[in-house]
Structure formats: structure tokens, C-alpha cells
């Protein structure tokens, strides 16, 4: 297996520290609001990684940890704004998050620790960093001193001064250096807090993941993963505090990061307001459609969110379901090797299209292999009867069909062929076949 390692910026052969205990940590959600489609991408991508690792090393030989951040300044602000308790907010959003995971057919991690259940571990880690002189205390704040860690910036491939400029770094006169980051901060009486040697307070965001990763995976493990936006400061700071506290060379041997989800080539984010929540999609698309659409682009590349990608995914699924099988067989090694090459899901999906063609031509083994390949990607978790019910729910009226055909004609007349193709694909996804003949367009049900 080969994986792209962010820290070396190359694809490397993946050799786990222990083939009987492959360890993976993925940064989970901060539970203050509904997850949006951009948050769905790491869920799907690293769920596929988990599935592939289990396929190669065995289901009982892979440990997957994905945390829940349930104490954070955003959580405190949102609870105050909505005039509800923090517990009420975090419990609701965590429940919504799990519902979204089920919708996207993501496997349950081996362990899903909550930050608030691991405050003692965070205090222990902070204490150790103070004892080793990697941290300092100012007015109840405990800061990590980045100048004490020579490798700071290696993951980001930047110098400290470049990292701080324009980055998401907290500005404070209490710091010795602008890049220093908080391990522990004081809490006011109306904020959640825990007793510590430095007074009542709460942990910094970066500290939480280091403490939970150490508890469940040890001081060194195989893969740490998350979105591209976590490289700095979050993952950079995790490395610094963990390596310094535990006197190890690395925190994780591989660092994997998925690309952004974009809308019209601009990053989807709550701050820009160009997002759609996963929950909003549930009445429009089956989760398999979202999953396949996202996997059609390599995980390290940006994925542009648009209806055409979704309808293309639906069309493919609709064809592939002809060969749905209740049996679960081992996937051919030649097919699995494509995914083992840095999760090359676009190439894997291309192989699935080839398997479909072979199956249509009467190759029964190809049909079974297609079904098995779908299941490895986290598809086909619903049987054929359930899928047919979904198809029926995507019905379209004759008037809507005629309107779309007229819109397509106008687009073709204006040489807007991309829109014309988009409408054709939309109709195909709805089970409508169109034919252009002597200037007229006729349609029929598939």
C-alpha cells in the first residue's frame, strides 16, 4: 500500500508499526452546529481508508479513533447566543452528526472519545510540558513555547514567521512569541471549567487531540488524518506538544489531508455562507449518491459541489444496482491494488464501470466483483428493493420533462452545451431517455 504523506510531500510505502494493530486517528467535529457538505468529505474519505485497511490487514487489526470536540469557544458562544446550556447544544449536535454519519454510511470508529471525558489526561500532558520547560504560565494561561521545538513548521513546510502571518493564530500580549499557542486557559464563572494546578479553566483545542490520541493509540501511531485546513495550526501544534512531551521522533508516521469542497471554485465554509448542510440533502438524495460523487474526485484534489456531479453519481448507481448481490466475496487483488495506491478512488470507479460493461455482456464474476467493489466503497448497504423505492421517489411529471427539454433546446440554440449536457444528465438520472431526431427531441422512460 502506498499513501501520500503530507510531511514528506511524497507517496511512501505504508508499513504499519504493528500489522496486527494498525492505528488511525482522524480529527472529528466540533459540535456547535450542523455539519456541512465540506465536513462530509473527510468523513467519507477516511471511512474508505478505514475500510481498505481492514480489507488488507483484517477487521480486528485496525484501530480507528475519531474524536468529538465538545468544549471549545465556538460552542460556548453558540450556546449563549441560543440561550441553551452547553450540554443541550453538544448533545443535540452530536446526535445530528451521528445521524449524518449513518446517512453517508460511515462505519462507527473503534473509539469515539469526547474531549470533556479526558480533562485529566490533558492536565497531565500540560504538566509534563511545563516540567520539561516547553511551556510557561502567564496569568492562569499555559502556553507552549514554539521556539523550544526545532522542528516546528515541518508539516506546513514553512518558517515560524511565515506561519504566523495571516494565519489563524490567537493574538495575545501574554505570549512570549506570537506563534506560541495555548494549552490551558482560565474560565470565567459563566463558562465551563475544571480545577487545575493553574486555576479553574479549560483546555486548548490542540491539546485535546494530543491527549486523546495518546490514550487510545499510544505516543506514536501510524496515520493521523483530517482536512487540509487542519495542517496549520492544529496538526502542527499537535506534533509539537506530543513529540516534546513524550520525547519521540514523531507523533504519526503518515499525515493525510483531504482537499477542500468548493462552490464555483471557492472553498465551502460557514464563514463565507456558501455552504449546504448534510441534513438539507437527506430529502433530496440517498447518502450513497453523495458518497459516490465525492469519491469520483481524488481525495487530495478540490471537489466542486454541483448538481451535475450528483446526478452523474445517481445514474451510475442506478445501473450498478442491476448487479447487486447479497453475497460478500473477496475482491480481486488487481482491483484492490488501485485503492491501495493512495486511495485512487477515481481510477477504482473507472474499473467499476468496466466491470459493469463486462457484467452486461454476461460475465457473472464481473457482476459479483462490481457488487463487492461497491460495498468496499461503502455503497450497496441498501438492498435492491430499498434502492428501487428510492428510484420511485425521484419521479418527475411529464410537464417537468417538457419544460426541461425546452430549456435544453434554448441552451443548445445559444451554444451553451455544458447546460444542455447537464439537463440531459439530469433527465437520465430521473429515468428519462431523450433522442434528438431531425430537429425534434423525443423522450421515453428507461
Helices and strands as residue ranges (DSSP letters): E 2-5, E 10-13, E 22-26, H 37-57, G 59-61, E 62-66, H 73-82, H 86-103, G 115-117, H 119-131, E 135-138, E 141-144, G 146-148, H 160-164, E 181-186, E 201-203, H 205-217, E 221-227, G 228-230, I 231-235, H 236-246, E 252-258, E 261-263, E 266-267, H 278-281, H 287-295, E 303-304, H 307-320, G 321-323, H 333-340, H 345-360, H 364-376, H 384-393, H 398-413, H 417-429, E 432-437, E 440-445
